[in-house]
Amino acid sequence: MGRDIRIVIIEDDEIIREGYALLIGQSEGYTVVRSYASFDDAVKTIGDDSPDVILLDIELPGTNGIQAIPKLKKMLPHAYILILTVYESEKTIFDALANGASGYLTKNTAPSKIVESIREVKDGGGPMSVNIARMVIKSFQRNQESPLSKRETQILEQIADGKSRSQVAKDLFIDLETVRSHIKNIYLKLDVNSRADAIKTAKENKLI
């Protein structure tokens, strides 16, 4: 048996942070070196922690998780970053993976799967929650000749999932007026006049 996998947790919710630390710390072969409430706190001493795997939330005070990934990769090039968040928007997922995250789990993931995923990522795997993996696969199955921009596609997918315009704005970190403008462009491009027709046309043409 080799040494324990060294883990650092960066999560702003104290109860969740302590829960993860307890869960992982009680598992054989794992050591939680330290946990932090933000990247801005972690940056001072994380280099001394020498983690193998960093469990990283996305919504953090100060520098958010997406912004933190490339900084962590630069500081700790041999550490693997495993995202653990409530966010499931396609943009957030792809931004995290493009920035260097090695895996992406949502917080409703079973505790045993979280522990298992830490080892998987350490062994070079790319663990993802089932719903996240499904979303990634779906994005590759879309019609590549779509008239819609990437942002318009994201918005239409969220609307198709039943989200309101204000929910879409919140999930994508944009203002409501921007969402309205994109929806207007979607209607024009698809030559439709309603949400239902936009969704129907997009699905028939594999645009979402």
N, C-alpha and C positions, 0 to 999 in steps of 0.2 A: 504493500500500500504506500502511495506517495503522501506528500504533505496535504493538509486540508486546503480546500479552495478558499482563498481569501476574498471576502466580499465587503464592499462599501455600499451603503444605502444613502441615496439623496432623495428625500421625500419631506415635504413641508408639513404634512399632517402628523402631529406627534403620536397620536394613537395608532395610526396606520404604520408609521415608522417603527414604533416599538413592537408592534405585532409582527412585522416582517422579521425584525431582529431576533425576536423570541422563536418564531417558527424556524428560521434558517439556523440559528445558533444551536437549536436542540437536535438538528439533523447531523448524523454522523458523517464526517468528512468535510464539513463546512465550518468556517470561522468568520463571524461578522467582526471585522477589524474595527470599524467605526461607522457611525451614521451621522448624517448632517441634515439640517433643515433647508439648506439652499446650496446651489453651486458656489455662490459668493462666499459662503462660510467654508465650504470644502476646499476651495482653491488654495487656501493658506497652508493646509497640512496634508492634503490627499496624496501628494507625492511621497510622503514618508509612510503612508499606509500600504504602499505596494500592492494594490488590489489586483486579483486576477479577473474579477467581474464586478462591474458597477451597476447596481439597480438604480435606474434613474426615472424620476417622475417628469412630466412635461410642464405642468403648470406650477412654476416655482416663483417665489418672490425675487425680484431683480432679474438676473439672467435666467431665461426659461430653458427647459430641457433641450429643445431643438438647437438653441444657440450654444448651449454648453457642450454638446457632443463633439464638435471639431476641436474645441479648446481642451477637452479631456483627452481626446485622441493624440493631440500634440504633446500634452504633458505626460501621458501614460500610453505610449504607442502599443504596448503589449497587453493592455487591459481590454476586455470585451465589455461592451455596453449593452445592457438589456433594459429596454423601455418597459415600464410598468405604469399604466395610466388609465384614465377613464376615457380618453379621447380616441374616437374611432373614425375620424374624417380621413378621407383618402389623402388629402394634401398633407396632413400631419404625419401619416404613416410613411408616405414617400419622402417627405422632408427628413424624417428621422433616419430612414434607411440610407438615403443619399448622403446624409452627413456622417454616416459611419456607424450607426447602431447595428448590432449583430442579431438582435431579436426584438420582438414587439408583442407584449402581452397586455391584455386589459385587466383591470383590477377585480373583475368577477371570475378570474381564473382560479381553479381549485388550488389550495395550498400545496398539495403534493406535486402538481404540475409546475408551480413556480420553482420549487426546490429542484425538480427534475430538469427544468429548463436552464438553471444555472450551470449544472454539469454539462448539459448538451451544448450550451454556448461556449463553455470552456474547452470542449472537445472539438470545436470548429463548426458546430451546427448553427442553424438559424431558426430557433424556435419562435412560433407565432401562435396566438390564439386562433381557434378554428375560424371565427368570423373575420379575423384580419387576413388570414391566408386566403380565404374565399374572395375577399375584396381585391387582393393583389392579383389572383388568377383572373378574376373578372375583368380587371383593367387591361390585361393582355389579350382578352378575347373580343374586345370592342372593335368596331369598324374603324380601321385606321384612316379612312377617307372622310371622317366626320367633319361637317361644316362648323361644328361647335369648338370653341377654344377649350383648353383644359379646365379653366375656371368655370366656364359655362356648363361643362359636363358635370363637374363636381356639384354645382348648384342644382342642376336638374335631377341628379341622383338623390340628393337630399330631399328635394321636393317630392320625388317619387316615393321616398320612404315615409312621407306624411309629415315632414317637418314644415313649420311655418316659416315665413320670410325672416322673422326676427330670430328664430332658432338657427336658421342657416347663417345669418350674419354673425351670431355669437360663436357658432362652431368653427367658422372659417376666419374669425378675427377681422371681419370687415364691417363697414357700416351698412345700415338698412338701405340707404339710398343707392349704394353700389349694387346691392342684391337686386333691387328694383330695376336698375339699369341693365344688368345682365339678363334678367328675365325678359325684359322688352326685346333685347337682341336675340334671345333664344326663340321667341315667338316669331320674329321677323325671319330668321334663318330657316325655321322649320315651316313657315307659312301657316301658322296656327293662331288661334285667338283665345285659347283657354289652357289652363294647367292640365286638364284631362287629355286634351288633344296633343299637347306637347309631350306628355309622358307616353301616350299611345304611339305617336309617330317615332319617338326616339327608340322605344323598345322594338318596334317592327323593323327598324333599320339598324338595330344593334349599336345604337349610339350610347346607350347606358346598359 
